[in-house]
Amino acid sequence: MIGRITGTLIELSPPTVCLQTGGLGYEIDVPMSTLYKLPPTGQTVTLHTHLAIREDAHVLYGFATPAERAAFRALIKVSGIGARTALSVLSGLSVEDLADAVERQESGRLVKVPGIGKKTAERLLLELRDKLGAVSGLTRPDGAPAPAGGGNDVLNALQALGYSAAEARRATASLPEDLSVSDGIRQALKALSRG
């Protein structure tokens, strides 16, 4: 899996950019939110990537932030949502706006995105309900901001271990903000084993 690419931005032809690194030019599809953050051609860029291997192609998708990539991955897991639609959603809504729309169950914000109808918006709201809060790292269950000191890393680690987003948020809600990631994971796992 190609997780991140750093290289020289040599070409922009939305939604595709080309990064040159190690003598190779990688064509990478990006959402408009990422495209707007890119420097002029000739500058060095780092993109967080997702490689999709299909029967007829290997396609690389790039994102300015790990949260955008995580949101993309959550979107493409929704039944009926392909990579192009996921890019369209992230082009029309920031990760924070998408997470907020899902949390508030506001389908009206999603149907404004080209290619998203009412039924698709409702399916997105239903299937992403417990997934995007941890992805975006916006809030804890009590509504307070997510902890700065590695809070997202602890949430992501717990989810990688198989805990649901809700379980991970519940376990990390009372952790002190100044904990290291490893200490946070240890304390969250203890909390999960107790309850």
Phi, psi and omega in degrees: 000138176264112185265333182201143178230133172242129180191185180271128177287114184249345182203140175236118171218083188314137006270017184254139172239160177236124177249132177259126178210135179059032179082358179248148174253119181260122173275126186228126175276133182229153172286162180299328179300322177284319181303319181293338182271353185284146176283177177296160178302150182096347180267160178277137183226145170241128177238138172275129192240161174226125179260121178254122180253116178245174180299323186254356183194156168248119185240132180255129178247139183236150185218147181290330184228156175299328179295320177297316180296318179296321178295319177301314181296323177293320181296316184287349175278347179284133180305128177086000180253116177264180182297320180297318179293320178298318176297321179297318178298315181287341174282329183268336182224139172290165178301320180296317179294320179297313179298321179294317178298320179292315181298320181271356180057048181258091180291336181301326179289326182284325183290348175285344179280128179304133179093356180250113176266181183299315181294318179296319179299316180294323178295318178300314181299319181291311187281339181263000188311312183259012187252324189279336179301315179288326179297311183279340181066026187285312187219161171261171182303331181277002178090354179285157178299151178296148180298142183284321188283069175082012182303317179296323180295321179294314178301313181297320180295318179296320178293324178294333177278358175106000177281148178288164179300320180296316178296318180296317179296318181298318182289333183261354185301324185257010180287141175296148184288338185268011179287147171288164181298315182296319178293322178298317179297315180302312182293322179295320178296322177298316180297320180292324182288333178283327187223000000 
